[in-house]
Amino acid sequence: MPKKMHITLTVNGKEEEFLAEPRELLIYTLRERLGITGPHIGCETSHCGACTVTIDGKSVKSCTMFAAQADGKTVTTIEGIGAPDSLHPLQEAFKEHHGLQCGYCTPGMITRATKLLEENPNPTEEEIRFGMAGNLCRCTGYQNIVKSIKAAAAQMSAAKEAAE
């Protein structure tokens, strides 16, 4: 059995320390070790994006990253975006514009879309589709996901202008 490694992560603002085998995937660390079940296990090959998280400001598919690779890094999951009593504009928009159906892909979609809107606050439909291409949905046909992201971008832009 491989020697366990000491790993420290900051997940959704909370520091976590634990011992893990070098081969432990980050998705399993999050779900099984830390009880953070927002990121889902879909394909385990990085194709579907259900496991998408943000690590040090970059979108990452946690099913293809070892926990040891995330040592010392900051991880944000869907649980770190908004709160039940104060939803993020993307969460509100997905709810309002029917950007989800079964909901399995939704945490990864919203996590990726959050980063997309940080990178490009006012994307075109084409830019949204390109930026979200690594996240698959088997239910919606994407039209309402795109509509939700566009609506959130407009709301966030209006809020930013009002604050200035």
N, C-alpha and C positions, 0 to 999 in steps of 0.2 A: 504494500500500500504506500502511495507517495506521501511524503512528509507534508503536513498541513502548513499553510501559510497564514500569517497574521495579516488581516485586511481591515482597513478603515475606510469607510465611505460616509459621505454626507448625503442622506437620502431625504428629499423634501424638507430640508432644513434641519434634520436630526442626524447627529453623528452616530454611526453604527460601527462596532468593532466585533470581530469574530475570527475564528480559525476555519479555513476551508481548504479543501484539496485544490491543487493547481488547475485541475480540469473542470471544476465546478463552473457552470455557465451562469452569467449574471441573471438571466431570467429566473432560474431556479433559486438563486440567492434571494432575489426580491420576493418571489411568491412563497417559497417554502420556508426559508430561514427567517425572513423579516415580516412575513404576513402581508405584503403589499400585492394585492391581487388585481390591480387595475391593468397592468400589462399582461396580455394573454399569450399563451403558447399556441401558435397556429401551425406553421409549417416546419419550424426548426431548421430552416435553410436560408433565412433572411429574405425570402421572396414576398411574404404577405404583409409584413409590417405591423401585425397585431401586438408585437412585443416592443414597439418603438418607445424609447425614453430619450431624454436629453441628458447628455453627459458633458459637463464643462462647456455648455453652450452649443453643442452639436447634436443633431439627431442621430441616434444609434439604435440598431436592432439588437436588443439584448440577448437574443437567442444565439448569436454568433460571437459573443464577447465573453471572455472568462472574467469571473469576479476579480481575479488577481490583476487583470488589465485595468480595472476600474479603481484599484487601490489608490487612495488619496484624492479621489475625484468627487465632484458634486453631481449627483444624479437627481433628476426631476422626473417623476412619473405623473400620470393623470391625477393622482391624489394630491400632488403639489401644485395643481393648476386650479385655482378657484376653491370654493368651499361649498358644502351643501346649502348654506344660507346666503352665500354670495358667489354665484356662479361667474366664471370667466365669460367674457362676451362670446367666445367660440362655443362654450357649453350651452349658453342661452340660445345662440343661433342654431345649433344643431337640434335643439329641442323645438324651437319655433318654426324652423323651415324643414323639419322632417329629414334631417341629415343622417338619421340612423333608422335601422329596422330591427334586426336581431340584436344589435349592439356589440357584437363580438369584436369588430374592428374599430369601434368608436374610440376607445382610449388611445390607441395608436394613431388614429386619424387626427384626433384633437391635439395630441402631443406634437405630432409633426406639423400640423397647421399652425400651432402657436409659434413654432420656430420659423415657419415660412413667413408669417406676418411680421415677425421681428426683422427678418431679412428684407422683406418687401411689403411695406405697410399697405400698398394699394395695387395689388396684383390684378392683371387681366385674367379672364377665364382661362386662356391658354397657359399663362404662367402658373395658375393654380393647378391645372391638370398636370403640367410638367413637374411642379414642385411636390405633388402628391403621388407621383407615378410609382413610388416604391411601397405604397400602402394599398392593399387590395380589399375590395368589398364584394362579397358574393350576393348581396341582397339589393342594394339601392340603385344600381345603374349609374351612380356617381352624380347625377344631375343635382340632386338635393344636397349632396356634400359640397359641391362647388358653390351652389346658391348660399349655403350656410356660411362658407368661408368668405364669400363676397359680402354678405350681410354683416358679419363680424368685423371685417376690415372697414366697412363704411361706418359702423358704430364706433369703433376704436378711433378712427380718424376724426369723427365729429367730436368725440370726447376730448381728444388731444387739442383740437382747435379751440374748443370752449374753455379749456384750462389755460390757454395761452393768452 
